[in-house]
Amino acid sequence: MIFSAKPVAHLAAEAARVVTGEVSKLGETYLLSVSLIDAASAKVLARASEKAGKPEELLDKVNGLAKKLAAAK
């Protein structure tokens, strides 16, 4: 399911920032994409993505994506 930033930010009115994500399969490759959104303005502060060859690799990629988003100022 894909959400636009504004409704997601509205749902998270108490949060300063919201993380959204999506997993897509492109042929034999999985793409995990995440966005960090400012809840007050609905502005996308950072985006990151990682590729995985099999579903079992996706959880390993989440940690790296979290670090990338956490580094966003």
N, C-alpha and C positions, 0 to 999 in steps of 0.2 A: 504494500500500500504506500502511496506517495502522498505526502502532505506538503502544502505550501508553508512557508515560514510564518506567515501572519496568524493563521488559525492555531498552529502549534504553540506559538508564543502566547496567544490568548488563553489557551488551556493551562498553561504553566505560569499564571499570573504571579504566583508567589516565588518563582524561581528567577534568578538573575540571568541565567543562561540555560539553554536547552540543547541537547544533543539529539540529532535525528540520524537515521541510517537506513541503508538499503543494501540488499544482496542481490546481485544479478548474475545470471549464467550466460556467458558468451561462448558458445561452442563447448569446449571442454574446460574452459577457464571460468572461475568465479571471481566476481569483482565486488568488493566490500567498500562502500562509500559512506562517509559520515560528514556531517556539518555541525558546526557550533554556532548557535544563534543567540543573539542578544534578545532576551525576552521582552524588554521594554520597547525596543525599536523594531524588532523582527529583522534586523540586519544580520546577514551571514558574516560572522567574524572569521571563520576559518573553514576550509574543506580539506579532506584528505581521502585517499583511497589506496587500497592494497589488492593485489591479485593473488589468487590461490589456485593450485592445480586440482585440488580435491576438497570436498566439504570438510574433511577432518582438519585441514590446515586453517580454516577460517578463525577458530578460536585463538590460535597463535597470532593471527594478524590483528585481532582486536586490541591487544596490549600495545602494539606499536602505534595503532591509530589513536588510542587514548593518550599516549605520550605526545603525539603530534598536536592534538587538540589542546592538551594542557599547556603546551608551550606557547600557544597563541595568546597574544595580549590584546 
